[in-house]
Amino acid sequence: MSGEFLKADLGGLHILAELYNRFWADPGSRTAVELAREIRLCEQRYGLSPVDRRRLQWSITRGDQAVDRTRARRKAAALDRAASKDPRDLLGLVK
């Protein structure tokens, strides 16, 4: 799954880690139910269960094939960004 994440996802993943930390620091607290709900939503967003990966249409391949496909996809994305003449294209806006 880490091959599917972008640098833009890191902030959300850090928030998820903090939510887990708060939940397990006091799982019997009043806010534990609220934290559990938010954790569940974040997990869905980042495809952290088989059902969520299926919903996001992610498939997990194993070994060298997965690494090669990820590298090729990232290289193609970098070339697309480099070929862009309009600096706004780097923001990934839908045209």
Contact map, one row per residue, 1 for C-alpha under 8 A:
11111000000000000000000000000000000000000000001100000000000100000000000000000000000000000000000
11111000000000000000000000000000000000000000000000000000000000000000000000000000000000000000000
11111000000000000000000000000000000000000000000000000000000000000000010000000000000000000000000
11111100000000000000000000000000000000000000000000000000000000000000010000000000000000000000000
11111111110000000000000000000000000000000000000000000000000000000000000000000000000000000000000
00011111110000000000000000000000000000000000000000000000000000000000000000000000000000000000000
00001111110000000000000000000000000000000000000000000000000000000000000000000000000000000000000
00001111111000000000000000000000000000000000000000000000000000000000000000000000000000000000000
00001111111110000000000000000000000000000000000000000000000000000000000000000000000000000000000
00001111111111000000000000000000000000000000000000000000000000000000000000000000000000000000000
00000001111111100000000000000000000000000000000000000000000000000000000000000000000000000000000
00000000111111110000000000000000000000000100000000000000000000000000000000000000000000000000000
00000000111111111000000000000000000000000000010000000000000000000000000000000000000000000000000
00000000011111111100000000000000000000000000000000000000000000000000000000000000000000000000000
00000000001111111110000000000000000000000000000000000000000000000000000000000000000000000000000
00000000000111111111000000000000000000100110000000000000000000000000000000000000000000000000000
00000000000011111111100000000000000000000000000000000000000000000000000000000000000000000000000
00000000000001111111110000000000000000000000000000000000000000000000000000000000000000000000000
00000000000000111111111000000000001001100000000000000000000000000000000000000000000000000000000
00000000000000011111111100000000001000100000000000000000000000000000000000000000000000000000000
00000000000000001111111110000000000000000000000000000000000000000000000000000000000000000000000
00000000000000000111111111000000001000000000000000000000000000000000000000000000000000000000000
00000000000000000011111111100001001100000000000000000000000000000000000000000000000000000000000
00000000000000000001111111100000000000000000000000000000000000000000000000000000000000000000000
00000000000000000000111111100000000000000000000000000000000000000000000000000000000000000000000
00000000000000000000011111111001000000000000000000000000000000000000000000000000000000000000000
00000000000000000000001111111001000000000000000000000000000000000000000000000000000000000000000
00000000000000000000000001111101000000000000000000000000000000000000000000000000000000000000000
00000000000000000000000001111111000000000000000000000000000000000000000000000000000000000000000
00000000000000000000000000011111100000000000000000000000000000000000000000000000000000000000000
00000000000000000000000000001111111000000000000000000000000000000000000000000000000000000000000
00000000000000000000001001111111111100000000000000000000000000000000000000000000000000000000000
00000000000000000000000000000111111110000000000000000000000000000000000000000000000000000000000
00000000000000000000000000000011111111000000000000000000000000000000000000000000000000000000000
00000000000000000011011000000011111111100000000000000000000000000000000000000000000000000000000
00000000000000000000001000000001111111110000000000000000000000000000000000000000000000000000000
00000000000000000000000000000000111111111000000000000000000000000000000000000000000000000000000
00000000000000000010000000000000011111111100000000000000000000000000000000000000000000000000000
00000000000000010011000000000000001111111110000000000000000000000000000000000000000000000000000
00000000000000000000000000000000000111111111000000000000000000000000000000000000000000000000000
00000000000000000000000000000000000011111111100000000000000000000000000000000000000000000000000
00000000000100010000000000000000000001111111110000000000000000000000000000000000000000000000000
00000000000000010000000000000000000000111111111110010000000000000000000000000000000000000000000
00000000000000000000000000000000000000011111111110010000000000000000000000000000000000000000000
00000000000000000000000000000000000000001111111100010000000000000000000000000000000000000000000
00000000000010000000000000000000000000000111111100010000000000000000000000000000000000000000000
10000000000000000000000000000000000000000011111111111001000000000000000000000000000000000000000
10000000000000000000000000000000000000000011111111011000000000000000000000000000000000000000000
00000000000000000000000000000000000000000011001111111000000000000000000000000000000000000000000
00000000000000000000000000000000000000000000001111111100000000000000000000000000000000000000000
00000000000000000000000000000000000000000000001011111110000000000000000000000000000000000000000
00000000000000000000000000000000000000000011111111111111000000000000000000000000000000000000000
00000000000000000000000000000000000000000000001111111111111000000000000000000000000000000000000
00000000000000000000000000000000000000000000000001111111111000000000000000000000000000000000000
00000000000000000000000000000000000000000000000000111111110000000000000000000000000000000000000
00000000000000000000000000000000000000000000001000011111110000000000000000000000000000000000000
00000000000000000000000000000000000000000000000000001111111000000000000000000000000000000000000
00000000000000000000000000000000000000000000000000001111111100000000000000000000000000000000000
00000000000000000000000000000000000000000000000000001100111110000000000000000000000000000000000
10000000000000000000000000000000000000000000000000000000011111000100000000000000000000000000000
00000000000000000000000000000000000000000000000000000000001111101100000000000000000000000000000
00000000000000000000000000000000000000000000000000000000000111111100000000000000000000000000000
00000000000000000000000000000000000000000000000000000000000011111110000000000000000000000000000
00000000000000000000000000000000000000000000000000000000000001111111000000000000000000000000000
00000000000000000000000000000000000000000000000000000000000011111111100000000000000000000000000
00000000000000000000000000000000000000000000000000000000000111111111110000000000000000000000000
00000000000000000000000000000000000000000000000000000000000000111111111000000000000000000000000
00000000000000000000000000000000000000000000000000000000000000011111111100000000000000000000000
00000000000000000000000000000000000000000000000000000000000000001111111110000000000000000000000
00110000000000000000000000000000000000000000000000000000000000000111111111000000000000000000000
00000000000000000000000000000000000000000000000000000000000000000011111111100000000000000000000
00000000000000000000000000000000000000000000000000000000000000000001111111110000000000000000000
00000000000000000000000000000000000000000000000000000000000000000000111111111000000000000000000
00000000000000000000000000000000000000000000000000000000000000000000011111111100000000000000000
00000000000000000000000000000000000000000000000000000000000000000000001111111110000000000000000
00000000000000000000000000000000000000000000000000000000000000000000000111111111000000000000000
00000000000000000000000000000000000000000000000000000000000000000000000011111111100000000000000
00000000000000000000000000000000000000000000000000000000000000000000000001111111110000000000000
00000000000000000000000000000000000000000000000000000000000000000000000000111111111000000000000
00000000000000000000000000000000000000000000000000000000000000000000000000011111111100000000000
00000000000000000000000000000000000000000000000000000000000000000000000000001111111100001100000
00000000000000000000000000000000000000000000000000000000000000000000000000000111111100000000000
00000000000000000000000000000000000000000000000000000000000000000000000000000011111110000000000
00000000000000000000000000000000000000000000000000000000000000000000000000000001111111101100000
00000000000000000000000000000000000000000000000000000000000000000000000000000000001111101000000
00000000000000000000000000000000000000000000000000000000000000000000000000000000000111111100000
00000000000000000000000000000000000000000000000000000000000000000000000000000000000111111110000
00000000000000000000000000000000000000000000000000000000000000000000000000000000000001111111100
00000000000000000000000000000000000000000000000000000000000000000000000000000000100111111111100
00000000000000000000000000000000000000000000000000000000000000000000000000000000100101111111100
00000000000000000000000000000000000000000000000000000000000000000000000000000000000000111111100
00000000000000000000000000000000000000000000000000000000000000000000000000000000000000011111110
00000000000000000000000000000000000000000000000000000000000000000000000000000000000000011111111
00000000000000000000000000000000000000000000000000000000000000000000000000000000000000000001111
00000000000000000000000000000000000000000000000000000000000000000000000000000000000000000000111
